[in-house]
Amino acid sequence: MYIATILGQIYSTVIPFVILLGILIFVHELGHFAVARWNGVRVEVFSLGFGKKILTYKKGDTTYALSLIPLGGYVKMFGEQNGEGISEADRPVSFTHKNVWQRISIVLAGPLMNFFFAILVFGFISFIGEETRAPVMAEVEQGSPAATMGLSTGDRFTQIGNEPIRSYEELQKALNKHQGSSVAVSVMSLANQKKDLNLTVGSAPNPNIFSTDKTIGEVAGILPLARGTVVGLKPGSIAEKAGFKPGDEISEINGQKVTKWTDLERLTSTQQNMVFAVDREVPGATIDSDRTKTKLSFTIASTDIPKDASVAALGFDQPDLFLDQVIKDSPAEKADLHRFDKIIAINAEPITKWDQVLNKIKSYDGVAPVEIKIVRDGAEMVKKITPLVTSQMTPQGKEDKRYTIGILPFINYSQPEMVKVKADNLYYALEKGVSRTWEITTMTVISFVRLFQGEVSHKNIGGMISIGKAAKDSYENGLQSFLMTMGILSVSLFILNLLPIPVLDGGHLVFYAIEAIKGSPLSLKKMEIAQQVGFVLLMGLMVLALFNDFTKFFFKA
């Protein structure tokens, strides 16, 4: 049993990593190999992996090898290292004796193959059908401009202007085009009724700092995600008396599946008996545990339901002000805050949303302790807490140093509706592959720029462990996820190999570009110095990536 477990872990972790990296390396080296042969260069070795050769096969002048260390590969060309001492008869097949443009094409072919391979991967995903988010309104705030213009929760966009809409990605791109103007749209309601509306599209700062677009189109009042069905409770309420506890997640009401807070609002507006199916975490759950849940059932009898039946009337409360986690050794734990405490005021100012909690703590003046009023088991109490400056990573990859106290809320969102979008034909699949590859290439280049500008933390740089984790997770999530990861990494290899570091393809291209401009190659001494500097830079980058990986996955606080 133990051996089977070990083998299972190897299969689920190592095999996806080897498959993913092996394919990308093969594609890259195939580019060098094919263009070298096309230019008449003799290729002596084509190897996947480094170190001791495990398998070899020789055909013609080339030995094809599978080597022990699967972290790279290489193509060894005749005359590549030193062109001196090569006989006149062998010069036609020597890499060094090819003209500068031929050498540039051979070196450039590797990265370009990764770029074109990404196009094929993304195009293939589009051709077989991509599982993506549906163009459905997760939630529309009551009284918002979106609601005033006729949009409702659950509405599905089918057309904006003259463009058919099949996915949320297409919806956002269409809104981006119509920023600052009005546009005719068609939507289908939850009741399957068509609505033709005229929407005013505003602008909002683009949350994606890796995009070239500074703003995106938005319709005020459309929430990006729908609130889930995790509940808080009002002390002494009907729901509490029925057996509910804060943090319970309602999955069904009278046999009907519920996934959003709006489902709760709709199905609790009744005078009939209500039977709830509930998922509750087992005691002892922590932020790093699997959080095993047990299934329970509770009933609220019709005789206990008030005339104004509603979520609020039954005593269910939004969960985001109830504490889910109190971090060990944090200021909050030292001040005796507990899980399930509800925050109702900070420094005597009432709190109604979690954002208010964040803003109050972040704006701490560093003088007097913060007074936080909570409700615990129906009793109000005030806790004095002194926030500490901590470093946290934002969703945009920037390291944010700010005041925190070490608490996490029961914020819960439902999974968005998904839809399968398939390209109409091979041409459109290829077009999708090109557009997505270009988008990811642009974002990757901008991420490097932001990194050097200090707007993105160096802690985001990952190495082989991060790649292995991505390979494992995406493999477990299915073919589309695995292929998407492969395409993204292929673009990353394309960009990384073009960096002007002498050890990489980009460094060689710099040497050849100088040679093309000045009419003669750099001296061997200058190239050796540059190679040494490049090696040090590359090793430094690899050490940083390895350090970040170990910090992230093995030494988490």
Secondary structure, 3 states (H helix, E strand, C coil): CHHHHHHHHHHHHHHHHHHHHHHHHHHHHHHHHHHHHHCCCCEEEEEEEEEEEEEEEEECCEEEEEEEEEEEEEEEECCCCCCCCCCCCCHHHCCCCCCHHHHHHHHHHHHHHHHHHHHHHHHHHHHHCEEEECCECCEECCCCHHHHCCCCCCCEEEEECCEECCCHHHHHHHHHHCCCEEEEEEEECCCCCEEEEEEEEEEEECCCCCCCCCEEEECCCEECCCECCECEECCCCHHHHHCCCCCCEEEEECCEECCCHHHHHHHCCCCCCEEEEEEEECCCCCCCCCCCEEEEEEEECHHHCCCCCCHHHHCEECHHHEEEEECCCCHHHHCCCCCCCEEEEECCEECCCHHHHHHHHHCCCCCCCEEEEEEECCEEEEEEECCEEEEEECCCCCEEEEEECCEEECCCECCCCEEEECCCCHHHHHHHHHHHHHHHHHHHHHHHHHHHHCCCCHHHCCCHHHHHHHHHHHHHHCHHHHHHHHHHHHHHHHHHHCCCCCCCHHHHHHHHHHHHHHCCCCCHHHHHHHHHHHHHHHHHHHHHHHHHHHHHHCCCC
